[in-house]
Amino acid sequence: MTSKDFAILETMHDRRHMLADPVRQLLEHKLDRAVVVFCEDIEPTLVTLNTRLRYRVSDTPPRSAIITQQPMEGMVGQCLSLQTVRGLACLGLTEAASISLPRRDSAAPDRLVVEAILFQPESARRDRLTQQLARRSLRLVHSADIDIDPSPDRFRK
């Protein structure tokens, strides 16, 4: 995960005090197993903050969502906040990876599967930079036919 994502998780962990809280349990799991890399080195198939993905929980139909740091008003059903078990579970997973979701009760855990990454900000930023660099080319500033250092007499009238 990115250093920014890791720092957010550490802060969330420090602010949660309920030991039986499923989000805290998942935070500890994520922080213990995290591998922090530079944004430029993030694989395009990895879920990071602000990634749009398609996921499925157990046998339910697939859904798409954007992983956000905080719940977003006005985007009901379109975002998964890191404050939720599902949102937090997705962070750091790759396409086709799955994770068991912790539950408060003793029922069997649900299984969350990341089916596809639809948009990842780090990958999009790299693609944009690559395209900008590819578009840069030599630009003709002066024509070879023009005398670059004309004589001063040429401009007098």
VOTI-911846 format. One record per residue: residue in one letter; x, y, z of N, C-alpha, C, O in turn. Coordinates in steps of 0.1 Angstrom, whole numbers, plus 5000, padded with zeros to 4 digits. Each point is the difference from the previous one (the first is absolute). Layout:
% VOTI-911846
SITE aa  nxx  nyy  nzz caxx cayy cazz  cxx  cyy  czz  oxx  oyy  ozz
SITE  A    X    Y    Z    X    Y    Z    X    Y    Z    X    Y    Z
...
% end
This chain:
% VOTI-911846
SITE aa  nxx  nyy  nzz caxx cayy cazz  cxx  cyy  czz  oxx  oyy  ozz
SITE  M 5008 4988 5000 4992 5012 5000 5009 5012 5000 5012 5000 5003
SITE  T 4982 5012 4994 5008 5012 5000 5002 5005 5014 4994 4996 5009
SITE  S 5016 5012 4992 5004 5006 5014 4988 5008 5005 4998 5000 5012
SITE  K 4995 5007 4979 4988 5007 5005 4989 4991 5005 4995 5003 5011
SITE  D 5002 4986 4982 4990 4991 5005 5005 4994 5013 4991 4998 5009
SITE  F 5021 4998 4992 5005 4995 5013 4999 5010 5012 4995 4996 5010
SITE  A 5008 5016 4987 4999 5010 5011 4985 5002 5004 4998 5002 5012
SITE  I 4993 4998 4978 4986 5001 5004 4996 4988 5008 4992 5002 5010
SITE  L 5012 4986 4987 4996 4989 5008 5006 5000 5014 4994 4997 5010
SITE  E 5019 5008 4991 5006 5002 5013 4992 5009 5009 4997 4998 5012
SITE  T 4999 5013 4982 4992 5010 5007 4986 4995 5005 4996 5002 5011
SITE  M 4998 4990 4979 4987 4994 5004 5002 4990 5011 4992 5000 5010
SITE  H 5019 4993 4990 5002 4990 5010 5002 5006 5014 4995 4996 5010
SITE  D 5013 5015 4990 5002 5008 5013 4988 5006 5006 4999 5002 5012
SITE  R 4991 5001 4979 4988 5006 5005 4989 4990 5004 4989 5004 5006
SITE  R 5012 4983 4991 4990 4990 5004 5004 4993 5013 5011 4995 5001
SITE  H 4980 5005 5008 5004 4995 5013 4992 4987 5004 5002 4994 5010
SITE  M 4988 5003 4982 4992 4988 5003 5007 4987 4995 5002 4998 4988
SITE  L 5003 4994 5021 5008 4988 4996 4992 4990 4992 5006 4993 4992
SITE  A 4981 5006 5010 4992 4990 4993 4995 5006 4987 4993 4992 4992
SITE  D 5010 5020 5005 4995 5006 4987 5005 4993 4988 5013 4999 4999
SITE  P 4979 4997 4992 5005 4993 4988 5009 5008 4991 5009 4995 4994
SITE  V 4988 5019 5006 5009 5008 4992 5014 5001 5006 5010 5000 4993
SITE  R 4990 5001 5020 5014 5000 5007 5007 4987 4997 5012 5000 4998
SITE  Q 4981 4989 5003 5007 4987 4997 5005 4999 4986 5011 4996 4997
SITE  L 4981 5009 4993 5005 5001 4986 5011 5010 4998 5010 4997 4993
SITE  L 4990 5014 5014 5011 5010 5000 5013 4993 5005 5010 5002 4993
SITE  E 4989 4991 5018 5012 4993 5005 5006 4990 4990 5012 5000 4997
SITE  H 4979 4993 4996 5004 4990 4990 5006 5007 4988 5011 4996 4996
SITE  K 4983 5015 5000 5006 5008 4988 5014 5006 5004 5009 4999 4992
SITE  L 4992 5007 5019 5012 5006 5004 5012 4990 5002 5011 5003 4997
SITE  D 4985 4986 5009 5010 4989 5002 5006 4995 4987 5012 4996 5000
SITE  R 4980 5003 4990 5004 4994 4987 5003 5010 4989 5003 4996 4989
SITE  A 4996 5017 5014 5002 5010 4990 5014 5000 4994 5010 4999 5008
SITE  V 4991 5003 4979 5013 5003 4993 4998 5014 4994 4992 5001 4991
SITE  V 5016 5008 5014 4999 5014 4995 5009 5002 4989 5012 4997 5001
SITE  V 4983 5009 4988 5008 5003 4988 4997 5014 4995 4990 5006 5003
SITE  F 5019 4999 4989 4998 5013 4994 4988 4999 4990 4997 4990 4994
SITE  C 4996 5022 5005 4988 5000 4991 5004 4996 4986 4992 4994 4993
SITE  E 5020 5009 5002 5004 4997 4987 5001 4985 4998 5000 4995 4988
SITE  D 5002 4997 5023 5002 4986 4999 4988 4992 5003 5001 4987 5000
SITE  I 4988 5019 5002 4987 4993 5003 4996 4993 4988 4999 5006 4989
SITE  E 4997 4981 5012 4995 4992 4989 4986 5006 4996 4992 5003 5009
SITE  P 5005 4997 4979 4987 5005 4995 4988 4991 5005 4988 5004 4999
SITE  T 5015 4984 5006 4989 4991 5004 4998 5000 5015 4993 4992 5006
SITE  L 5013 5018 5001 4999 5001 5015 4991 5011 5004 4999 5010 4994
SITE  V 4992 4987 5016 4991 5010 5005 5007 5009 5009 5005 4996 5010
SITE  T 4994 5017 4986 5005 5011 5009 4989 5010 5003 4988 4998 4995
SITE  L 5014 5012 5013 4990 5010 5002 4996 5007 4987 5008 5003 4992
SITE  N 4979 4999 5007 4993 5006 4988 5000 4991 4988 4998 5004 4989
SITE  T 5005 4983 5013 4999 4990 4989 4985 4997 4998 4992 4998 5009
SITE  R 5004 5001 4978 4986 4995 4997 5002 4985 4996 5008 4996 4992
SITE  L 4984 4996 5015 5001 4985 4998 4986 4994 4999 4990 5006 5003
SITE  R 5010 4981 4992 4989 4992 5001 5003 4989 5009 5010 4993 4999
SITE  Y 4981 5005 5011 5002 4989 5010 4987 4993 5003 4989 5003 4996
SITE  R 5013 4985 5011 4988 4992 5003 5002 4995 5014 5012 4997 5004
SITE  V 4977 5002 5004 5001 4994 5013 4992 4987 5000 4988 5000 4997
SITE  S 5019 4989 5006 4994 4987 5000 4992 4997 4987 5006 5002 4989
SITE  D 4981 4995 5012 4993 4997 4987 4991 5011 4995 4992 4998 4992
SITE  T 5011 5015 5013 4992 5011 4995 5005 5005 4987 5011 4996 4996
SITE  P 4980 5011 4996 5005 5005 4987 5011 5010 5002 5001 5006 5010
SITE  P 5008 4995 4980 5011 5009 5000 4995 5015 5001 4990 5003 4995
SITE  R 5018 5005 5012 4997 5014 5001 5013 5008 4997 5011 4995 5001
SITE  S 4987 5018 4994 5012 5008 4998 4999 5011 5010 4990 5005 5004
SITE  A 5022 5000 5000 5001 5010 5010 5014 5007 4999 5009 4995 4994
SITE  I 4992 5017 5012 5013 5007 5002 5004 4999 5014 4992 5003 5009
SITE  I 5020 4993 4994 5005 5000 5014 5004 5014 5004 5008 5006 4994
SITE  T 4985 4999 5017 5002 5013 5005 5005 5000 5014 4998 4990 5007
SITE  Q 5008 5021 4997 5005 5001 5014 4988 5002 5010 4999 4994 5010
SITE  Q 4992 5014 4986 4988 5004 5008 4987 4997 4993 5001 5000 4987
SITE  P 4988 4997 5020 4987 4999 4992 4998 5013 4993 5002 5011 5005
SITE  M 4992 4988 4983 4998 5011 4992 4985 5002 4998 4993 4991 4995
SITE  E 5002 5021 5009 4986 5003 4998 4997 5003 4985 5009 5005 4993
SITE  G 4979 4991 5003 4997 5002 4986 5004 4989 4991 4996 5000 4988
SITE  M 5012 4991 5017 5005 4989 4991 4996 4987 5006 5008 4990 5000
SITE  V 4980 5009 5005 4995 4988 5007 5001 4988 4991 4995 5000 4988
SITE  G 5011 4989 5017 5001 4988 4992 5011 5000 4990 5003 4990 4994
SITE  Q 5004 5021 5004 5011 5001 4990 5014 4999 5007 5010 4998 4993
SITE  C 4990 5004 5020 5013 5000 5007 5000 4990 5011 4990 4996 5006
SITE  L 5022 4999 4997 5003 4991 5012 5010 5007 5008 5011 5002 4996
SITE  S 4985 5003 5016 5009 5007 5009 5009 4990 5007 4997 4989 5002
SITE  L 5015 5016 5001 5010 4992 5007 4995 4998 5015 5005 4992 5007
SITE  Q 4984 5016 4997 4995 4998 5013 4991 4988 5001 4996 4996 5011
SITE  T 5001 4997 4977 4992 4988 5000 5008 4988 4999 5012 5001 4994
SITE  V 4983 4988 5010 5008 4987 4998 5003 4997 4986 5011 4996 4996
SITE  R 4979 5006 4995 5001 4997 4986 5010 5009 4993 5009 4995 4993
SITE  G 4990 5018 5010 5010 5009 4994 5014 4998 5004 5009 5000 4992
SITE  L 4993 4997 5021 5013 4998 5005 5006 4986 4995 5011 4999 4997
SITE  A 4980 4991 5002 5004 4987 4995 5005 5001 4985 5010 4993 4997
SITE  C 4984 5016 4995 5005 5001 4986 5014 5006 4999 5007 4996 4991
SITE  L 4996 5014 5018 5013 5007 4999 5012 4990 5000 5001 4992 5010
SITE  G 5007 5008 4981 5012 4992 4999 4998 4987 4993 5010 4992 4998
SITE  L 4978 5004 4999 4998 4988 4992 5002 5002 4985 5000 5011 4996
SITE  T 5003 4978 4997 5001 5001 4986 4988 4993 4993 4992 4994 5007
SITE  E 5007 5008 4980 4990 4994 4993 5000 4985 5002 5011 4993 5001
SITE  A 4977 5001 5001 4998 4986 5002 5004 4995 5014 4998 4989 5004
SITE  A 5007 5020 5005 5003 4997 5014 4988 5000 5008 4990 5007 4997
SITE  S 5010 4986 5014 4988 5000 5009 5005 5001 5014 5012 4997 5004
SITE  I 4978 5006 5005 5003 5001 5014 4988 4997 5008 4989 5002 4996
SITE  S 5012 4991 5016 4989 4998 5009 4997 5012 5008 5009 5007 5005
SITE  L 4978 4997 4995 4996 5012 5008 4997 4996 5014 4992 4991 5003
SITE  P 5015 5016 5006 4997 4997 5015 4986 5004 5003 4995 5010 4995
SITE  R 4999 4983 5014 4986 5003 5005 5000 5001 5015 5008 4993 5007
SITE  R 4982 5014 4998 4998 5001 5015 4994 4987 5005 5004 4996 5011
SITE  D 4987 4998 4982 4994 4988 5005 5008 4988 4996 5010 5001 4994
SITE  S 4985 4988 5010 5008 4987 4998 4997 4994 4986 5004 4988 4998
SITE  A 4988 5018 4994 4996 4995 4987 5012 4998 4991 5011 5007 5002
SITE  A 4988 4985 4988 5011 4998 4991 5003 5013 4993 4991 5007 4996
SITE  P 5022 4996 5002 5004 5013 4993 4996 5000 4986 5000 4990 4993
SITE  D 4997 5022 5002 4998 5002 4986 5013 5001 4993 5010 5003 5006
SITE  R 4990 4993 4981 5012 5001 4992 4999 5011 4990 4990 5000 4992
SITE  L 5019 5010 5008 5000 5011 4990 5010 4997 4990 5012 4997 5003
SITE  V 4984 5004 4984 5009 4998 4989 5001 5012 4991 4989 5006 4996
SITE  V 5023 4999 5001 5002 5011 4990 4999 4994 4986 5009 4993 4997
SITE  E 4981 5010 4996 4999 4995 4986 5008 5007 4990 5006 4994 4991
SITE  A 4994 5020 5010 5007 5008 4990 5003 5013 5005 4993 5006 5008
SITE  I 5019 5000 4988 5003 5014 5003 4996 5008 4987 5004 4997 4989
SITE  L 4986 5012 5013 4995 5008 4989 5008 5013 4998 5000 5005 4989
SITE  F 5005 5000 5022 5009 5012 4999 5008 5001 5013 4995 4998 5011
SITE  Q 5018 5004 4986 5009 5002 5012 5008 5013 4998 5006 5002 4989
SITE  P 4993 5007 5020 5007 5013 4998 5014 5000 4997 5005 5008 4992
SITE  E 5003 4983 5015 5014 5000 4997 5004 4995 4986 5008 5006 4994
SITE  S 4984 4984 5001 5002 4995 4987 4996 5011 4990 5007 5002 4989
SITE  A 4982 5005 5013 4995 5010 4991 5010 5012 4999 5003 5005 4990
SITE  R 5003 4998 5022 5010 5011 5000 5013 4996 4992 5005 5008 4992
SITE  R 4999 4980 5009 5012 4995 4992 4996 5000 4985 5009 5004 4992
SITE  D 4979 4992 5005 4996 5000 4986 5000 5014 4994 5005 5002 4989
SITE  R 4990 5007 5019 5000 5014 4995 5014 5006 4998 5002 5006 4990
SITE  L 5007 4991 5019 5013 5005 4999 5007 4993 4988 5008 5007 4993
SITE  T 4990 4981 5005 5006 4993 4988 4995 5006 4987 5008 5002 4991
SITE  Q 4979 5001 5009 4994 5006 4987 5006 5014 4998 5003 5004 4989
SITE  Q 4999 5004 5022 5005 5013 4999 5015 5000 4995 5004 5008 4992
SITE  L 5003 4982 5013 5014 4999 4996 5001 4996 4985 5009 5004 4993
SITE  A 4982 4987 5003 5000 4995 4986 4996 5011 4991 5005 5001 4988
SITE  R 4987 5009 5016 4996 5011 4991 5010 5010 4999 5001 5007 4990
SITE  R 5008 4994 5019 5011 5010 4999 5009 4996 4989 5005 4988 4999
SITE  S 4998 5021 4992 5009 4997 4989 5008 5013 4997 4997 5011 5006
SITE  L 5012 4988 4985 5008 5012 4996 4991 5010 4993 4991 4996 4993
SITE  R 5011 5016 5010 4992 5011 4995 5009 5009 4992 5011 5004 5005
SITE  L 4986 4999 4983 5008 5009 4992 4998 5014 5004 4989 5006 5000
SITE  V 5022 5000 5005 5000 5014 5005 5003 5010 4989 4994 5010 4999
SITE  H 5016 4986 4993 5005 5009 4988 5001 4991 4988 5004 4988 5001
SITE  S 4992 5017 4988 5001 4993 4988 5015 5001 4995 5007 5010 5003
SITE  A 4997 4980 4990 5014 4999 4995 5002 5011 4989 5011 5003 4997
SITE  D 4978 5001 4997 5001 5010 4989 5002 5014 5005 5003 5009 4992
SITE  I 4995 4994 5020 5001 5014 5006 5013 5002 5005 5006 4991 5007
SITE  D 5000 5021 4991 5012 5004 5005 4998 5003 5015 4993 5010 5003
SITE  I 5013 4983 5006 4997 5002 5014 5006 5013 5005 4995 5006 5009
SITE  D 5017 4998 4986 5007 5012 5004 5000 5010 4989 5011 5001 4993
SITE  P 4978 5005 5004 4999 5009 4988 5009 5012 5003 5002 5005 5011
SITE  S 5002 5001 4978 5009 5012 5001 4990 5012 5004 4989 5000 4996
SITE  P 5017 5009 5012 4991 5012 5005 4995 5008 4988 4990 5007 5002
SITE  D 5017 4994 4987 4996 5008 4988 4987 4995 4995 4992 5008 4994
SITE  R 5005 4980 5007 4988 4994 4995 4987 5006 5006 4990 5000 4993
SITE  F 5011 5005 5019 4988 5005 5007 4999 5015 4999 4990 5006 5005
SITE  R 5020 5001 4990 4999 5015 4998 4993 5004 4988 5001 4994 4990
SITE  K 4992 5016 5011 4993 5006 4989 5001 5015 5000 4995 5006 4990
% end
